[in-house]
Amino acid sequence: MKRTNFLVAVFICVIVLASCSSDNNDIDTEYPVIDISAANVFPIQCSEITRGQKITFRAKFTDNTALGSYSLDIHHNFDHHTHSTEVNNCTSDPVKKPVNPLLYINSVMIASGQKSYEAVQEITIPADIDPGDYHFMIRLTDKEGWQTIKGLSIKIL
């Protein structure tokens, strides 16, 4: 009787394991792509922006399955911290303390099911902010939660 129970237990385990799929093709493991190589993309590394003006952010986003959202973050780099993802360095101003720096954070949901998206967003740069070195961070997240970050150094004049 014990042998029969043992064989039944082994048989059930074999059926359960055989019913589990080992096909990982349905799992998204690829990061989304931020493309800033087109001619009309803005900003790019070392872009200069004038206070009191409106700029238009432009980039192309792609993913192998579906995009989720993107966010933009502009913050001062007066202390020369780094999270730039670009290879070339820009000319930096001397280190200084912020008095009235720009801090801009905005998130945008991308319509469901899109594998490609042309991001266009108008941003007003206030006239009364501190001029100097800033970071322009682009964070792109796909539907599964994979995230790509592009960190650009810019200068606000």
Secondary structure, DSSP 8 states (H G I E B T S, - for coil): -HHHHHHHHHHHHHHHHHHS----TTS-----EEE--STT-B--TT-EE-TT-EEEEEEEEE-SS-EEEEEEEEEE-TT-------SS----------SS---EEEEEE--TT-SEEEEEEEEE--TTS--EEEEEEEEEEETTS-EEEEEEEEEE-
